[in-house]
Amino acid sequence: MRIPRFAFVLMLLLIVGLSSGLVVVRARSNAQGPVLLVTLTLPNSDLSWQCALSMNGHQNGFCSGGMDVKKRGFLEFGIQFLARQGDKIALGIRRQFLPLSPNGGSFTFSTADLENLPIEQYELEPGQKLQIDIEGLGKAELTGELLDHMPVLPLAPHGTLDPAQDELRMISPLLLRGREAIIDLDHGSATGTGKDVAVWIYAPGVGRLILSAENFQGAVKGQVSQSRIDFEIGGRQYQLLAGAPITRAQDVWVQFDPNFQSSESPGGAIGWAKLDYLLGKQATPD
């Protein structure tokens, strides 16, 4: 059977077009994106910490967090993207392990805690393992994976938007007093788990806000609606907005102290701690 010349040419064009489309799809699936997902695994433990770092120089190029190493102490860790040359990625790392004192105690964490720690430069290649010495804890393992997008939750890239049971989570919190934004921590986040844990935000000249699922003296009841909490203090309306749902609890308790000042966090901070510690009922561990 004869095929007209124009129909034959059209068929070839369609075949070439389909082949080109397959090549484009394959190339995209193997593309190396501008986001580095790092995983820190602690020595002799199944504990790990993850963070997604942007390498485009715009935002989210730094993240930090605190890990409760049960019965041993508390680890503060911060990591910053510095530069990229081919497959090699330069990272700046700050870390500090605080051992638990014989008498026990609690720890508090804020992003400002890491600012006074020395930064040490490391070179990481995605897919390879990097040893990180942590004084008092041992050698931790750092690995990296390239992503083509920034996860919704940079500090929990494989997590869901739903908070865990007994979890309080503040991501990019914005505190409004009426229509005025009085605290805006766009790149800050804190997560605490446990019925006796609270999260807090602080801004110089504005004060400190403490949020807990447990009622405590001096607190007012807040109404929870996904990533929004409404409350009233002194006849003034406040709204706490976050980048993800804050808690599963139907009710939370809020304390806002406009007179609170912190010499350790001159630029503002966010963190979590045991509620008793924040209220001054528990001494700082030695």
C-alpha positions, 0 to 999 in steps of 0.5 A, a space after each residue: 500500500 502506498 503512503 502519500 509523501 506528506 503523510 509519511 513526513 508527518 508520521 516521522 515528525 510525530 515520532 521525532 516529537 515523541 522521542 524528544 518528549 521522552 528525552 526531556 522527561 528523563 532529563 528532568 527526572 535526573 536534574 540536580 536542583 538548587 536545594 541540598 537536603 542534609 541528614 545528621 545521624 548521631 553516633 551510637 544512636 538512631 536519632 537523626 536531624 534533617 534540614 533542606 538548604 537553599 543554594 540559590 542565595 535567596 533564602 533558607 540557606 541556613 537552618 539550626 535545631 536542637 536535639 534531646 539526646 535522652 539521658 545524655 544531654 542536648 545537642 545544638 546544631 546549625 548549618 549554613 550553605 557557603 558555596 558550590 563548585 561542581 559536586 563539592 558543596 562548602 558548608 559552615 557548621 556550628 555545634 555544641 553538646 551540653 551534657 546532662 548534669 548529675 542532678 538533671 535539669 532542662 534545656 532551652 534552645 534558640 537560634 541565637 544560641 549558635 551565634 557565639 559559637 565558632 563556625 567550621 567549614 566542611 566540604 560535602 559531596 552528595 551521596 557521600 558520608 562526612 564525619 563530624 566531630 562533636 565534643 562530648 558526643 563522638 563522631 556524627 555522620 552527615 550526608 547530603 541529597 540534591 532536591 529540585 525544590 524546597 520542601 514545605 517544611 524545610 526542617 521536616 522534609 518528609 513530614 506531613 503538615 499534621 502535627 504529631 501527638 502532644 507536639 507544638 510547632 511554630 514555623 515562620 510565626 507572625 504575631 499580630 496585635 490588632 492589625 499591627 505585626 509586632 513579631 515576624 520571624 519569617 525564617 524561624 521555627 521551633 518544635 517541642 513534643 510532650 505535655 510539659 513542653 512549651 514553645 516561645 518567640 521573642 523580639 526586643 522591645 516587644 516581649 516574649 510569647 509562651 505557648 503551651 498545651 498545659 494551663 499555667 499561671 498568668 496564661 490566657 486561653 487561645 482558640 486554635 484554628 489550624 495554623 492560627 491562634 486567637 487570644 485576648 490580653 488586656 482587652 486587646 486582640 492578638 493573632 498568632 499565625 504560622 506557616 503550618 498547623 501548630 498543634 492537634 490540641 483544641 485549646 492552648 494557653 498563651 502568656 505574653 510578657 511585653 516587659 521581658 528582655 533578653 541580653 542573649 538574643 538582641 535580634 529576636 529568637 524562637 525556641 522550645 523548652 520545658 514549661 517549668 524552666 521558662 516560668 523560672 521554676 527549674 534551675 538552669 543545669 550546670 
